[in-house]
C-alpha cells in the first residue's frame, strides 16, 4: 500500500488516495492492483479489481506493450498507481527485461518504497542493465532502506567505471550522504567537495555540502558555500532568492543581523508574501531591536496566516522586551 496526495480541482481540498501495491515480481495474468489471484470473471479475489478494465486503462495511455517512455510520463504526471499497473503489465510480458526492472525500481524509489526497489534493481544489474544510472538508483534504494554501508560499496564500485561528469558528481555526493549517515562527517565533506569540483553546475552537491557544514555548526563555511552558489550565473530567479533565504539564516547564526536583513529582503523580491521568509524577517528585526517594524511584519504575517505560531511567539517576545506604561 502507498499513498498519493492530490488536490481536488473542484473543492480545492487535498485528498489522500491509498493505492494497493502488489509483489515486486508479479505473476503473469495476476491482478495488476495487488497481485492477487483472479476469479473466473477476471476480478481479483483479494481486492475485487477488474483486470480487464485496468488493462484497458493502461493500454489507452501506454499501448498494448506499455512503453517505458509512456510509463515515465505517467510518473511525471503523478499518476503512480497507473504507472505501476503499466510496468507490471509490461513485466508480465517481459519478465526478465532489465530496462523494465529498472523502471519499476525507479518507481518504487519515487513512491518511498525503496526496500522493494532493491531486489528489482539488483536483478536488473545482474541481467546486464544498460541504463547508466541503474547503479546509482540501487545505491539510493539501499541508502533509503538504511543500508548505508551497502550503498557506499555500490557507489565506490560505480565510481571506478563512471565517466560522465554529472553522474560522477551525483555518485560522489550520494556517497557523502552515506558517510554522513554513518557519522563520518569529515569524509562526507570531502566527497561533497569532490562532487562540486567534478560538476560545478550541479546544485545537489552544493546543497549537501551546505547541510554537512550546517549540521556541524560551521556557519561561516556554510555561508561561503551559499555565497559561492549565489554567484553562479545560470541560477534562475527563484533559485537565487531561495539561496538568499538560506544566506540570511547563516548570517543570523553569525549574529550579522543587518546583512541578514538585506539577504531576507532579497529573498522576498518576487514574492513578498512568502510566509516562512516573512517570519525570518520578523526574527531579524527583533534581533535588531526594531520592534515597531517587527510588529508591522508580524501583522502582515498573521493576516496571511492567522494561526502562525511563530508570529504569536515573536509578539510575546516583543511585549516582554517593551517597557509598559508608567504609572503615577
Buried (B, 14 or more C-beta within 10 A) or exposed (E): EBEBEEEEEEEEEEEEEEBBBBEBBBBEEBBBBBBBEBEEEBBBEBEEBBBEEBBEBBBEBBEEEBBBEBBBBBBEEEBBBBBBBBBBBBBBEBEEBBBBBBBBBBBBBBBEBBBBBBBBBBBBBEEEBEBEBBBBBBBBBBBBBEBBEBBBBBBEEBBEEBEEEBBBBBBBBBBBBBBBBEEBBEBBBBBBBBBBEBBBEBBBBBBBBBBBBBEBEBBEBBBBBBBBBBEBEEBEEEBBBBBBBBBBBBBBBBEBBEBBBBBBBBBBEEEEEBBEBBBBBBBBBBBBEBBEBBBEBBEBBBEEBEEBEBBEEBBEBBEEEEEEEEEE
